[in-house]
Amino acid sequence: MIPIIDIFAGPGGLGEGFSSYTDKNGEQVFNIALSVEKDIHAHSTLELRSFFRKFPQGNVPDEYYDYIREKSLESSPGIHKLLRSELFEKYPDEARLAHQEAWHAELGNDKTLNNKMDTRIKEIIGSSDIKCWGMIGGPPCQAYSVIGRSRNKGITGYTVEKDKRSYLYRQYLRLIAQHKPDFFIMENVKGMLSAKLNGKSLFEKIIYDLKHPGKAIKDIDKISTLEYQIYPLIQNSSDSTKSADFVVETEHYGIPQARHRVILIGIRNDFSTAVPKTLKKKKPVTVKEVLGDLPELRSGLSRGNKENNTYDRWLEKVWEIVDLDWFANGADKGLIKSIKMTLEKISEKNLKQGSEYFPYPATHFPDKNISSWYLDQKLEGACNHTSRSHMVSDLHRYLYAASFAEKYGRSPLISEFPDELIPAHKNARSGHFNDRFRVQIADRPSVTVTSHISKDGHYFIHYDPVQCRSLTVREAARLQTFPDNYFFEGSRTQQYIQVGNAVPPLLARQIADVVYDLVNRSVSEI
């Protein structure tokens, strides 16, 4: 197998795509030999998934699924840790390999860590049967993203040149210069294209450095001939002068999400002169196609004790929407009628709030390929499928917004909400927050799932007005194309952050196909 080093791995989206890729004979092609992540919760997810992959497909032990079923947000961290240690102790060989693969470390200027990583990489690529190897990863993007730059403007004395996150790509670059991978994949936010560093285009500098890593990292090789050709994945050219050529719009490649990211492939000049093929466009996959089979859930009620957070209490609060003046006097009688019908449907449901493991009968998607990717019959339920608790006022807004979207095929602008449902915020009517509440439309790909989903659910309202809530972690993970048996560790907030920061594994699998095709045309025997 072809070794892969996964840097800034997050919860492992890129690695999952590469490790799941198989050749025409059904044989695994890539092996994630090392993955490095600094966030303790993402690392915990990464390590558990590494453990999962150590078993042949279809032969993951029942104890893995038992672990998921027994895990809940109500469990104390100590109990959870014990359950995990018991799982690993039962399968010590697989656990040892998972520990060896998934490292909890922060890349930077720590020479001890750098030396340790260099030694480990040399061990991985030093075997005589290794004909080629690659590196994948996406340096953290807070300093590059449009939202991040907007927030940074409000910080007194902030300059992008002093923000160490602006230079994290150089840690990736150092490893390229030091170890000379045959190919690499780098992913980052679209905002990188417009970011400036010392008054110059950051993206142009990164491209130049990636083409000439030996020159960029001078303390490694001052007179280096190491060079790479850098290719976009949607154009067959390494000479593209258009930065937009490097933007992959995932909704065109079978991902149920309009996630636009900069992704590039680097190929070492003395490894191959072959031009990589491009990603093949696929038919759109909609939100409902990947969420429609999951169990219906209600939200909880925030600002109340657990004793009051019952279905009957929740139903009572949802029905309070009919007491608002606009419900009796609003101009859109058709929409009001639809909301009334939805309330009657809700009353018949007795919906649950979900849990970290929520049993439900295994189903199949209409599309067999989607079913085979997401579903695992041994799971017998949905993990990380717990709904949030919402304020009563937000319940009413979500019900209104989802009903509006169901009728009109789009989310309502804030100016289209009844006055009684507009938040009592000084900027609510300014026109700057017209999309403050955004429904994920059933028959389209979703908007980009970001880590902001951890803050509130306003941008990620479920399309079904009966459920009247924001998306769960599992639903967000489905939009990101994580398989259902991919379990996210940490609190629900930490899970949302992991999902929002990840690369869609199903997109990464398509990138792996591009890489493998290139390797086949570049190496006589794999």
C-alpha positions in Angstrom: 0.0 0.0 0.0 1.0 3.6 -0.5 1.9 5.3 2.8 0.1 8.6 3.5 1.2 11.2 6.1 -1.8 13.3 7.3 -0.9 16.7 8.7 -3.4 19.0 10.5 -5.7 16.0 10.3 -8.7 17.2 12.3 -11.1 14.3 12.9 -9.7 12.6 9.8 -11.9 13.5 6.8 -9.0 13.5 4.2 -7.6 10.4 5.7 -10.9 8.6 5.7 -11.3 9.3 2.0 -7.9 8.0 1.1 -8.0 5.0 3.4 -11.4 3.9 2.0 -10.3 4.0 -1.6 -9.9 0.7 -3.3 -8.6 -0.5 -6.7 -10.7 -2.4 -9.3 -10.0 -5.6 -7.4 -11.4 -4.2 -4.2 -8.0 -3.9 -2.6 -7.1 -1.0 -0.3 -4.6 1.3 -2.0 -3.5 3.9 0.6 -2.4 3.4 4.2 -2.7 6.3 6.6 0.7 5.7 8.3 0.7 8.8 10.5 -1.9 11.5 11.3 -1.2 14.5 13.5 -3.8 16.7 15.2 -3.4 19.2 18.0 -7.0 19.4 19.3 -7.5 16.7 22.0 -11.1 15.9 21.1 -10.4 15.7 17.3 -7.4 13.5 18.1 -9.6 11.2 20.2 -12.0 10.8 17.3 -9.0 10.3 14.9 -7.5 7.6 17.1 -10.8 5.8 17.5 -11.3 5.8 13.7 -7.8 4.5 13.3 -8.6 1.7 15.6 -11.7 0.9 13.6 -9.7 0.8 10.3 -7.3 -1.8 11.8 -9.9 -4.5 11.3 -10.8 -5.9 7.8 -14.0 -4.3 6.3 -17.0 -6.1 7.7 -15.1 -7.6 10.6 -15.1 -4.7 13.1 -15.8 -6.4 16.5 -19.1 -6.1 18.2 -17.3 -4.4 21.1 -16.8 -1.3 19.0 -20.5 -0.9 18.4 -21.1 -1.7 22.1 -18.8 1.2 23.0 -20.8 3.6 20.8 -24.1 2.3 22.3 -23.0 2.8 25.8 -21.5 6.2 25.3 -23.8 9.1 26.1 -23.4 12.8 26.9 -24.8 12.1 30.4 -22.0 9.7 31.2 -19.2 11.1 33.3 -15.8 11.5 31.5 -14.3 8.9 33.8 -16.8 6.3 32.8 -16.3 7.0 29.1 -12.6 6.8 29.5 -12.9 3.4 31.2 -15.1 2.1 28.5 -12.7 3.1 25.8 -9.7 1.7 27.7 -11.6 -1.6 28.0 -12.2 -1.6 24.3 -8.6 -1.0 23.5 -7.4 -3.6 26.1 -9.5 -6.2 24.4 -7.8 -5.6 21.1 -4.2 -4.6 22.1 -2.6 -5.1 18.7 -5.1 -2.9 16.9 -5.0 -0.3 19.7 -1.2 -0.2 19.6 -1.3 0.5 15.8 -3.9 3.2 16.3 -1.7 4.9 19.0 1.2 4.7 16.6 -0.7 6.2 13.8 -2.7 9.0 15.5 -0.5 11.6 17.2 -1.7 14.3 19.5 0.7 17.1 18.8 0.8 20.8 17.8 3.0 21.5 14.8 5.3 24.5 15.2 8.8 25.3 16.1 9.2 22.6 18.7 12.5 21.0 17.6 12.0 18.0 19.8 8.6 17.3 18.2 10.0 18.0 14.7 12.9 15.6 15.3 10.5 13.0 16.5 8.2 13.4 13.5 11.2 13.4 11.1 12.4 10.1 12.6 8.9 8.5 12.4 8.4 9.6 8.7 11.9 8.2 7.8 10.8 4.9 9.4 7.6 4.9 7.3 9.2 5.7 4.0 12.5 3.9 4.5 11.2 0.4 3.7 12.7 -1.0 0.4 9.2 -1.9 -0.8 7.9 1.7 -0.7 7.8 2.9 -4.3 6.1 6.2 -3.6 4.3 8.0 -0.8 2.4 11.2 -0.2 1.3 13.8 2.3 -2.1 15.3 2.8 -3.5 18.1 5.0 -4.9 21.5 5.4 -3.2 24.0 7.7 -5.7 25.8 10.1 -7.5 28.6 8.2 -8.7 31.1 10.9 -6.1 33.7 9.7 -7.1 33.3 6.0 -10.9 32.9 6.1 -13.1 35.9 5.3 -15.0 35.6 8.6 -11.7 35.3 10.5 -10.2 38.3 8.9 -13.4 40.3 9.6 -13.2 39.3 13.3 -9.5 40.1 13.5 -10.1 43.7 12.4 -11.9 44.3 15.7 -8.9 43.2 17.7 -6.8 46.2 18.9 -3.2 46.0 17.6 -3.9 42.9 15.4 -1.8 42.4 12.3 -1.9 39.3 10.1 1.9 39.4 9.9 2.1 38.8 13.7 -0.5 36.1 13.7 1.4 32.8 13.9 -1.5 31.0 12.2 -0.6 32.9 9.0 2.6 30.8 8.8 1.3 27.4 9.7 1.5 26.3 6.1 5.3 26.6 6.5 5.1 23.6 8.9 3.6 21.7 6.1 6.2 23.1 3.7 9.0 22.1 6.1 8.0 18.5 6.0 7.8 18.6 2.2 11.3 20.1 2.0 12.7 17.7 4.5 11.2 14.4 3.3 10.4 15.1 -0.4 7.0 13.3 -0.8 6.3 12.1 -4.3 2.9 13.9 -4.2 0.9 16.0 -1.7 -2.6 17.3 -1.4 -3.2 20.7 0.3 -6.7 22.0 1.3 -7.8 25.4 2.6 -10.5 27.9 2.7 -11.5 30.0 -0.3 -10.6 33.1 1.6 -7.0 32.3 1.2 -7.2 33.5 -2.4 -7.9 37.1 -1.3 -5.7 37.2 1.8 -2.7 39.5 2.0 0.6 39.0 3.8 3.0 42.0 3.9 0.8 43.6 1.3 1.2 40.7 -1.2 -1.0 37.9 -2.2 -0.7 35.1 0.3 -1.9 32.5 -2.2 0.7 33.4 -4.8 3.4 33.1 -2.1 2.1 29.7 -1.0 2.1 28.5 -4.6 5.6 29.7 -5.2 6.9 28.2 -1.9 5.2 24.8 -2.7 6.8 24.8 -6.1 10.3 25.5 -4.6 10.2 24.1 -1.0 13.9 23.8 -0.8 14.4 27.5 -1.4 11.5 28.5 0.9 12.9 26.5 3.9 16.5 27.6 3.6 17.8 26.0 6.8 17.1 22.5 5.3 18.6 22.7 1.9 20.2 26.0 0.8 21.1 24.8 -2.7 18.1 22.6 -3.5 16.8 21.4 -6.9 13.7 20.1 -5.3 10.7 21.3 -7.3 7.1 20.4 -7.7 4.4 21.1 -10.3 1.2 22.4 -8.7 -2.1 21.4 -10.3 -5.7 22.3 -9.6 -8.1 19.5 -9.5 -10.6 20.9 -12.0 -8.2 22.0 -14.7 -5.4 20.1 -16.5 -2.7 22.7 -16.2 0.1 23.6 -13.8 0.4 27.0 -15.4 -3.0 28.3 -14.4 -2.9 32.0 -13.6 -6.5 32.0 -12.3 -6.7 31.4 -8.6 -10.3 30.4 -9.1 -9.1 27.3 -11.0 -8.0 25.9 -7.6 -11.5 26.2 -6.0 -13.4 22.9 -5.8 -17.2 23.5 -5.5 -18.2 20.2 -3.8 -21.9 20.3 -4.8 -20.8 19.5 -8.4 -19.0 16.3 -7.2 -21.7 14.4 -5.4 -21.4 16.1 -2.0 -24.7 17.2 -0.5 -23.2 20.5 0.4 -22.1 23.7 -1.4 -18.6 23.7 0.2 -16.1 25.7 -1.8 -12.5 25.0 -0.9 -9.0 25.6 -2.4 -7.5 22.2 -3.1 -4.3 21.6 -5.0 -2.1 18.6 -5.8 1.7 18.8 -5.9 3.8 16.4 -7.9 7.6 16.2 -7.5 9.3 16.9 -10.8 11.6 13.9 -10.7 8.7 11.6 -9.8 6.4 12.2 -12.7 5.8 14.4 -15.6 2.3 13.1 -16.0 -0.6 15.5 -15.8 -3.2 14.4 -13.3 -6.7 13.9 -14.4 -9.4 16.1 -13.1 -12.4 15.4 -10.8 -15.4 14.1 -12.6 -18.7 16.0 -12.1 -21.6 14.1 -10.6 -25.3 14.6 -10.3 -26.3 16.8 -7.3 -27.1 15.1 -4.0 -29.8 16.8 -1.9 -30.2 17.4 1.8 -33.2 15.2 1.9 -31.5 12.4 0.1 -29.0 12.0 2.9 -31.0 13.1 5.9 -34.5 11.8 5.1 -34.1 8.3 6.6 -32.8 9.5 10.0 -35.3 9.4 13.0 -37.4 12.4 13.5 -36.5 14.4 16.6 -37.7 17.3 18.6 -35.5 19.9 20.2 -35.2 20.4 23.9 -36.2 23.6 25.8 -33.4 25.8 27.0 -33.4 27.9 30.1 -35.3 25.3 32.1 -34.5 22.3 34.3 -34.6 18.8 33.0 -37.9 18.1 34.8 -39.6 20.7 32.6 -37.9 19.4 29.4 -40.6 16.9 28.6 -42.4 16.3 25.3 -45.7 17.7 26.7 -44.0 20.8 27.9 -42.2 21.2 24.6 -45.4 20.7 22.6 -47.2 23.3 24.8 -44.5 25.9 24.1 -44.5 25.2 20.3 -48.3 25.6 20.2 -47.9 29.1 21.8 -47.1 30.4 18.4 -50.9 30.5 17.7 -51.3 33.1 20.5 -49.2 35.7 18.6 -51.1 38.5 16.9 -49.7 37.8 13.5 -51.1 34.2 13.5 -54.6 35.5 13.6 -54.0 38.6 11.5 -51.1 37.8 9.2 -51.5 38.4 5.5 -50.1 35.1 4.3 -53.1 32.9 5.1 -51.7 30.0 3.2 -48.5 29.9 5.2 -50.4 30.2 8.5 -52.7 27.3 7.4 -49.6 25.2 6.7 -48.2 26.0 10.2 -51.4 25.0 11.8 -51.4 21.7 9.9 -47.8 21.1 11.0 -48.7 21.7 14.6 -51.4 19.1 14.3 -48.9 16.6 12.9 -46.5 17.4 15.7 -49.2 16.6 18.3 -49.5 13.1 16.9 -45.8 12.3 16.9 -44.5 12.2 20.5 -41.0 12.9 19.3 -37.9 12.1 21.2 -34.8 14.4 21.6 -32.3 11.7 20.5 -29.1 10.6 22.2 -25.5 9.8 21.5 -26.7 6.4 20.3 -30.3 6.4 19.0 -31.6 3.0 17.9 -33.7 2.8 14.7 -34.3 0.3 12.0 -31.7 0.2 9.3 -33.0 1.5 6.0 -31.7 2.0 2.5 -31.3 5.2 0.4 -32.9 5.2 -3.0 -29.4 5.5 -4.4 -27.4 2.2 -3.7 -24.1 4.0 -3.8 -25.2 6.4 -1.1 -26.5 3.5 1.0 -23.2 1.6 0.7 -21.2 4.6 1.7 -23.2 5.8 4.8 -24.9 2.8 6.2 -23.6 0.0 8.5 -26.1 -2.7 9.3 -24.1 -3.6 12.5 -24.7 -0.2 13.9 -28.5 -0.6 14.2 -29.0 3.0 14.9 -27.6 6.6 14.7 -24.7 7.9 16.8 -24.1 11.5 17.7 -27.8 12.2 17.0 -28.9 14.4 19.9 -30.9 17.6 19.2 -30.1 20.9 20.8 -32.3 22.8 23.3 -33.7 26.0 21.9 -35.4 29.1 23.4 -39.2 29.1 22.9 -38.8 32.2 20.7 -36.3 30.3 18.4 -38.7 27.3 18.3 -41.3 29.7 16.8 -38.8 31.2 14.4 -37.6 27.7 13.2 -41.2 26.6 12.7 -42.0 29.7 10.7 -38.7 29.5 8.7 -39.0 25.8 7.9 -42.7 26.2 6.9 -41.8 29.2 4.7 -39.0 27.2 3.0 -41.3 24.3 2.4 -43.9 26.5 0.7 -41.6 28.9 -1.2 -38.4 26.8 -1.7 -36.1 29.2 0.1 -35.4 30.6 3.5 -37.2 33.7 4.5 -35.2 36.9 4.9 -35.3 38.5 8.3 -37.5 41.3 6.8 -40.0 38.6 5.9 -40.5 37.4 9.4 -43.5 38.7 11.4 -42.6 41.5 13.7 -43.2 39.4 16.7 -40.6 36.8 15.5 -37.8 39.3 14.7 -35.2 39.1 17.5 -35.0 42.1 19.9 -31.5 43.0 18.7 -30.4 46.5 17.7 -29.0 45.3 14.4 -31.8 42.8 13.5 -33.5 45.3 11.1 -30.3 46.8 9.7 -30.3 44.7 6.6 -26.9 43.2 7.5 -28.4 40.0 8.9 -31.1 39.2 6.3 -30.1 35.5 6.3 -29.8 35.2 10.1 -32.1 32.2 10.0 -31.3 29.8 7.2 -33.2 26.6 6.4 -31.3 23.8 4.6 -33.6 23.3 1.6 -34.7 19.7 1.2 -34.2 19.4 -2.6 -30.8 21.1 -2.8 -27.3 20.6 -1.4 -26.9 22.4 1.9 -24.8 25.5 2.5 -21.3 25.1 3.8 -21.2 23.3 7.2 -18.8 25.3 9.3 -17.6 25.2 12.8 -20.0 28.1 13.6 -22.7 25.4 13.9 -21.2 24.8 17.3 -22.4 28.3 18.4 -26.0 28.1 17.5 -28.2 26.4 14.9 -29.7 29.5 13.2 -27.9 28.9 9.9 -28.6 25.2 10.0 -32.4 24.7 10.5 -33.8 21.3 9.5 -36.0 21.4 6.4 -38.8 19.5 8.1 -41.1 22.0 10.0 -42.5 19.1 12.1 -39.1 18.7 13.8 -38.7 22.4 14.4 -35.0 22.4 15.3 -31.4 22.8 14.1 -29.3 20.0 12.8 -27.8 17.3 15.0 -24.1 16.4 14.8 -25.0 13.3 12.8 -27.0 15.3 10.3 -24.1 17.7 9.9 -21.8 14.7 9.5 -24.0 13.2 6.8 -23.8 16.5 4.9 -20.1 16.3 5.3 -20.3 12.6 4.0 -18.9 10.9 7.1 -20.1 7.3 7.3 -22.6 6.6 10.0 -20.2 4.4 12.0 -17.8 7.3 12.3 -18.1 8.3 15.9 -17.2 11.8 17.1 -15.7 12.1 20.6 -16.0 15.0 23.0 -19.0 17.2 24.0 -21.6 18.0 21.5 -20.1 21.4 20.9 -16.7 19.8 20.3 -18.3 17.3 17.9 -19.9 20.2 15.9 -16.5 21.9 15.6 -14.8 18.7 14.4 -17.5 18.2 11.7 -17.5 21.8 10.6 -13.7 21.9 10.2 -13.4 18.6 8.3 -12.9 17.8 4.6 -15.8 15.7 3.2 -14.4 12.1 3.1 -16.4 11.3 -0.1 -14.6 14.1 -1.9 -11.3 13.0 -0.5 -12.0 9.5 -1.9 -12.4 11.1 -5.4 -9.1 12.9 -4.9 -7.5 9.6 -4.0 -8.7 8.2 -7.3 -6.9 11.1 -9.1 -3.7 10.4 -7.2 -3.9 6.6 -7.8 -4.4 7.1 -11.5 -1.3 9.4 -11.6 0.7 6.9 -9.6 -0.2 4.1 -12.0 1.0 6.2 -14.9 4.2 7.1 -13.1 5.4 3.9 -11.4 5.8 0.6 -13.2 4.8 -1.5 -10.2 3.0 -0.5 -7.1 
